[in-house]
Amino acid sequence: MSRSPACPGHSIGSASTASAETVTVLHELRVEDYCQTKGHGNARHIKSSFVAGGHSWSITFFSDGGRYDNTEWICFLLCLEHRGTVGDVMVRIKYSFLDEVGEPLPSSSRRTTDSLCTFRRTGQSWAESRLIKREHMESSYLKDDKVCIRCDVTVIEVTSISAVVPPSDLYRDLAGLLVVTGVGAGVKFKVGSETLAAQKDVTTATGWHIFKVEGYSQMKGIGAARRIKSPSFLAGGHSWCITFFPDGSSQETSEWICFGLRLENRGSDGDVLVRAKYSFLDEVGEPIPSSTRTTDSLWRFERTGHSWTFSPSFKREDMESSYVTDDKLYIRCDVTVIHVACHQMSAVAPPSDLHRHLADLLATGAGADVTFDVGGETFAAHKEVLAARSPVFKAEFFGGPVKENVEARPIIRIDGIEPGVFEAMLHFIYTDSLPKFDHADQLVIMAQHLLVAADRYNIESLVSVCEFTLCLFIDRSVVESTLVLAEQHGCHGLKEACFKFLKSSDSYREVLVGDDLHEHLASTCPSHVDELCTTFDLCDLFETEAED
């Protein structure tokens, strides 16, 4: 059976997380017989190689400045000898002179620049030619004709993970049950002897994407016009990505945060007309009205790879004080694609409000023909709606011997589910959306419980929404319980997000040990043990637990 198209008025949603993962390597360069290196120009230098962030580097020390106009200065040169991955390599560099016991002298620490240093190709170098005067270095840090320099190289890698909320299937489910199969139908209509059909044109198609940026402070300093891209998402039959400019989209907007939209792949020929809207999200994932920015005019994308930038978007100082929490920010982009019809339209169909009518039906209980007792609380519902949304309810109400047992009892008792969770599940069944929550922790806890309930009643769309929500709000406080749920209910994308979160944490070992996560996983999900050992090099941890 072919899948019915999504109802007009409902959009396709997705989310992704860009995490700034950092690896810092401290490399020491020892210069002995320093006096012999002076007075020879660039011909005399000391070079040392090392590995950081999966890339090969070298640091070169020039006592004569490295250039004819810097002869009074000490020069350092960092070179990317070999790239371990494809794409630009972003680093922060800091030089320090060390004391006799190998500790950095605070007064000597020098960061080459406040901005990130970007290496775009093998062999590219970044020189710091005027870091310290030779005279000052010799009088302060040279001992017994020896000097020791430490180079701190922090490699910043931006990685992404994405999740997709499927299009609403409320309309498909109801049509499939009531129109196609006729299951549960209680009334029939006949209009003459004809079957009438109508066709309407779809003028717009909307998709939205939530872009979560973790490690925002590490992305600052990337440089003007340097962007970070979200994973691709779909809207209007085309593939898009959000572009994020931490340091502005140009030198003129370097004090601003800018966002843009890039057409990754066209789904049809011709220009693509788009209206875009950006909003920062609050702690429960709702758009903050004061942060919303909408394009004044339509953006025309003429080819794949074409980009538009909403510039300037947000003053950096204002954004950081209002929307950045725990070094994270959430931005939502709504993309409305305008389809221009080849013929004149006679009428425009309003957005569907079926979900609102069904919500009213649930709230009033009008026409309800089944009652549930959940933990002492009762809930009235409609068999046909439940059966349309859940194969389990369908089998219980309209299939085989179970049907007779159900009809024999006026109230159905539900065990193993909290009343609030069952009520939230009913809300989703009738509206294809989750209830509103005031705080993120409430939303996350409910999503965890709903995931279990959705799996029990085989409501696939609710499973996807819960997985999406948990991926978006994963943090240290819930990673343990979320990882266990992901394994128990076969949510592979959620499991990947948990491992990604742990891997991006510099203190992942402390997270696993401090929260006794390793013990809980070993007892509840032993299949995770091998994967944890391999991914995080924790064999010693689990071997110790086994010996005890």
N, C-alpha and C positions, 0 to 999 in steps of 0.2 A: 504494500500500500504506500503510495507516495505521501510525503509530508505536506500538509497544508501550509500555505505561506503565512508568515507572521501577519497579524492584524495591523492595519495602518494605525499610527498613533503610538505604537510601542517601539522602543529603540533597543538596539543591541548594545550591551555593556561589557566592558573588560577592564582589567586593571593590571598594572605592572609595578615592580619595585626596582629602582636603580640604587644599588648599594656601592658605596665607596669603600672597597677593601684595601687595606694598606699593609705593606710589608716593609719593615725598616731594617736595614743592615748597617752595622757600625764597622767601618773598615779603617784600620790604622796604617798609616804610612810613616815609616821611620827613616829619617835622614841622618846618616852618620858621615863624619868628615865633611861637614857642611861647607867649610871654607874652600874646599876643593871644587865645589860646584859653582862658586861665584866667578864672575869675570869671563865667562865663556859664551854668553849670549844664549840663544835658543838651542845651540848645539849640545849644551850640557843640561840634562834634566833627569829626573827620577820618576819612573813609571811603575805602577803596581796594579794588578788585575784582581777582580773579585766578581761574585755573582750576587744579584739582588733581584727579587721578584721574578725569578725565572729568566732573567736577562744577564748577559755578560757585560761588565763594565771595566773601565780602567780609569785611574786617577793619575795625573801627571803633575809634578811639582817643578816649577821654574823659579830658581832663585834670582834670575836676572830679569824677571818681569814678563818674559814670553814675547814681548814686542819692544821695538826701539823706543817707543814713547812711554813705556812703563818700567823703565830700568830701575826706578827707585822703589818698586813694589814687588811683593811676592805674588806669584800667579799660580792658580790651580786650574786644572782642566779636567772635566769629567766627560768621558767619551763612551757612547753606546757601541760596544764592540760587536755584539750579536743580539738580535731580538729573539726572544723565546716565543712570542706570539705575534699575530698579525695586527696591524693598527698602530696608532700613536701610543707612545709610552710617556706617562706623566709622572714627574718626580718632584719632590722637595729636597733641597740640598742644604746641609749645614756643615760648616767646618769649625773645628775646635782644636786648640793646642792642648796637649796633655801634660800633667805634672809628672813628678818622678814616680808616682805609684800608678800612673795610667788613668787618672781621673781628669775629666775636662776642666779647664780653668774657666770659670764663669765669664770673666772679663774678656776671654778670647773667642767666645762663641760668635760665629758670624753666619747668618743665613744669607745665601746668595741673593735672594729676591723674595718679596712677599708673594709674587705670583708663582704658579706652577711652571716648571721647566718642561717643555714638550719636545720629545725626541721623535721625529717622524721617519727616520731612516737609519739603517746601520751605518756607523762611521760618523754620525753627527756628534758634535762636541758642544759643551756649554762651558765657557771660560769665565772665571772670576779673576779679572786682571788687577783690580785695585781693592783687594780685600783687606790688606794690612801693609803698612809701610815696612820696608826691610829694616830700617833703623830701629823701629819699635819692636819688631819681631826678635831681632838679635839681642836687644837689651832686656827684653822681658821673658822670652821663652827658650832661648838658646842656652843649653847647659853642656859643658864639656864638648863643644863642637857637635852637639847632637840636638835634634829637635824631633818631636813626635806629633803628628797631625792626625786627627780622627775626622773622617768624612761620614756623616750620617745621610744615607740615601733612603728616602721613603718613596717607594713605588706605589702609586695609586691606581688601582684597577677598578673601573666601574663595571659591575656585572648586573644583569637583569634577570628577573623571573616574572612570568605573567600568568594570569588566570582569566577565564572568560565566563561571563554570566550568559547562559543561553537565552535566546529570544523567548518571550512569554509563550507558553503553550496552553494557557488557560482556554483560549478560543478553540484551538485544535482539539483539546480534550473534550470540551463540551460538544463540539460539532461531531466528533467521532462517536461519542456515546449516544447522543440524542437524535442526530440527523442521520448518521450512517447506519448504526446498528438498531436504533429504536429502543435500546434497553432502558427500562424504567419510564417509558413514555406514558403519561397519564391522560393526554388529551390529543386529539387529531383535528386538523383543519382541512377543509376542502374549498377551493376557490374556483368555481365553475368546473371546467374539465381541462384546464390548461395549467401547465407548469411555467411560471414566469421566471426569467433570469435577468439579472442586471449586472452591468460591469461598470466600475468606476476607475478613474485614472488616479494613480498615486503621484502627487506633485512633489512631495518631499520624503526623504528617508533620513532618519537620525540615528547616530551611534554615539556612545560616550565612552570615555576612557579615563580611569583614575591612575595617575602617575604618582607613585610614592617615592620620595627621594630620601634615602638614608645616608647618614654621613655627610650632610650638607656642608659642614665646615671644611671638609677635605676637598670639596669641589670648588670652593671659592679660590680665586687666584688662577683659574684655568686660563684667563686672558679674555679680553674683549673679542667678540665674534666667534668664540669657541663654544661649541654646543655639546650637550649630552642628549642622546636620542632615547626615546622609549621604544620598547618592542612594538612591532606593527599591530594594528587593530583594524577592524572592518567597520565601515560606515557607508551606506548607500551603494554597496557593491564594489567599493574601492578600498585599497589598503593604504593606511595612513600611519604616521608616527608623530608624537609630540616632540618638539625640540625645545630644550631648556638651556638658556644662556645665563649662568650664574654671575658673569661679569658684564652683562649687557651684550647686545647684538652688534655694537659698534663702539668706537672710542667715544662718540658723543653720548652714548647711553651707558657708560661704564659704571655709573652709580645706581643703575637700575637692574632689576631682574626682568628678563624678557622671556616670553614664550612664543613659540611658533608652531606651524603645522606643515608637514611635508607629505606630498603625495608619493607613496612608495611604489604603488602599482595601480594602473588604471584598469578598471573592470569593463570598460566600454570605450568606444572611440569618441572623439570630440572633447571639447573643453568641459571641465567640471566646475560648477559654480557651488560655492560653499559659504555658509555663515557659521562662524565659530564663536563659542562662548567659553570663557575660563573662569573658574572659581576655586578658591581655597576651601578645604573642608575642615569641619570641626572634629572633635574627638570621636564622634559617632558616625562620621562619614557623610554628614549633611553639608551642602554648600552654604558658605557664609555670605549672606546677601551683600554685605558691604564690600566684599572682595570681588564680586562678579564684574567681568569685563566682556563686552560683546563687540564684535567688529561693526564699525559704522556702515560699511558697505560689503557687498559680496566679494569674496576672493575668487579669482578665476585661475584655475590650475590648467595650464596648456599642455603639459607633458609630464611623464613620470620623472620624479626627482625635483619637480618644481616646488619651491617653498615660499611661504609667506610668514612674516614675523609680526606679532602684535607688539609694536615697539613705540614708546616705552610702555612697559606693563605695570611694574610695581617698584616703587622706591625701595632699594635694598634695606635701608635702615627701618622703614616702616614694616616691611615684610618680615624681617627677622624678629622684631619686637612683638608682632601680632600673630604670626602664623607658623613660626618655627618652634617646635617643642621637642626636647630631647634630641636635638640635632636632626629632626625629621620634619618633612612637610608633605602635605597631600594636595595635589592639584587635579581638578577635574576639567576635562575638555569635552564639550558637547559639539559635535560636528553635524550640521544639517546640510545635506546635499540637495540641491535644487534641480529637479528634472523638468526641463522645458518640453512640453508636449508638442507634437507636430500639427495638432489640430486644436481648434478653439474648444475650451472646456465650457460645458453648459452649467455645471454646478460643482461645488467643492464639498466633499464629505467632511463633516466635523470629526474630531478625534473620537475614538471609541471610548465609551464610559461604561462598558459592561462590568468591569471590575468594581466600579462604584456602586452599581445596582446590586451586584452580588454581595458586596459588603453590607449594604442596607438590609438585604434579605437575611444575612447571618445575624446582624445586630437585633433585628426585630423578631426573628424566629417565625415569621409568617410562612405558613405552609410546611413547617418542619414536620418530618415523619419519623424521626429517630432521635433518641435521647441517650447521651453517654453519661455515666457516673465515673468521674475521675477523682480519686482521693476525696470523696465526699462532696464534690462540686458537680453540678449537672450542666450539660451543654446540649442545646437543641441544634439539629442540623438537618440536611436534606440528603437522602440516600443517593439521588441521581447525581448531585454535584460531587459528593464524596467518591462515588463509583467512577465518575468521569476522570477524576484526578489520581486515583490510587487503584492499581490492580488488586491489591489486597482487599480494599473495601468493596470493589466490584464483585470479587468472588464471594465475599461474605454476604452481600445483600442479594445478588442476582445469580449466583452460580451453585448448582448441585445441592447436596444435603445440608450444607452450611446455611443456606437460605432459609430452610424450614426452621432451624434452631433459632435463627435471628428473629424471624417473624413471630416466634412463640413467646418472646420476651419483650416487654415494652421498653425496658431500659437495658443498655449494654454497659457492662462494667469493664473498665480499662485499667489494667494493673501495669506497674513498671514505668509509668510516665507521670510527671508532676502536672497538676492542673494548669499552671501557667504555661508550661511547654505545650500541652495539648491545645490550649486556647490559641497560642501563637501558630501552631500547625494548622488549625482550622482557618485562621486569618490568612495564611499563605494559600491554602487550598482555594479560598473564595476570591482572593485578590491578586495572587501571584507576587506578593511583596511581604516583607517582614514588618512587624509592628515597629513603631518609633520608640527609641530609647533615649534617655537623658545622658547616659554616660557610656563610654566605650567598653568598660569592663562588664556592664550589664549586657551589652550587645554580644560580646564574645562568649560569655557564659551561656546565653540563650542559644547562640549558634552551635555551640558544642552539644547541648542537649537536643536541639532540633536535628542535628546530623544523625544522632542515634534514632530518633523517632522517624525521620524521613527514610532511613534505611529499613526500618522495621515495616513501614507501610509502602515501601518501594515507590516513593515520590522522587523521581530522579531529578526533577528541576529544583526541588528544595535541597537535595543533597549538593547540587552544583552551587546554589546560592550560599549555603553554609560554608562550603569549601572556599568559595571566593572570599567571603567575609573573614574567615579565619586566616587565610593567606595575607589579607590586607592588614590585619591588626596583630600579627604574631609578634610576641616579645618574650623576654626572659621569664615573665611570670606565668605564661601559658604554654610555652614550647613543650614542656613535658607532657601535659595532658593532651595537647593537640597532636603530638607525634604518636601517642598511644592510640588515639581515635583514628588517625589516618591509617595506621596499620590494621586495626580491627575492622574498619569499614571499607578498605580497599581504595582509599583516596590517594592515588599516586602523586597527583600534583601538590596536594597538601603536604605529603611526606617530603617531597622535594623541597618545598618552601621551608620546612622545619630544618632540614639539613643545611640548606643555604644560609639560614639565619645563624645556625650554630657555627658554620664555617666562617662566616663574615665577622664573628666576634673574636677579638684578640684573646679574650679570656674564656674561650669555650670550655677548656678543661675545668676551670673553676665553676662554670655553670653546671657541667655534668656532675662534678663531685660535690659541690656545695649544696646543690638541691637534691642530692641523692638520686638524680635522674638515672644514672647508670644502674643502680640497684633495682629501681622500679621497672626499667625496661627489660632487664635481665629476667625478671619474674613474670612480667605480663606479656612482653613481646620478645621472646628469645631470638626471633629471626633478625631483630635489629642489631644484635650483639656483633655479629661478624661485620656488618656494614659499618657500625660505629668504629670498630677496631681498625678497619681498612681506611676509612675516611679521615679519622682523627688521630690515628696512631695511639690507640688506647688499649692495646693488648695487655700491657702491664697492669692496668687498672682492673680489667675483668679477670685476669689470671689471679690477682690478689684476692678478689672477692671469692673466686672459686676455691682457692686454698683455704680461706677462712671457713 
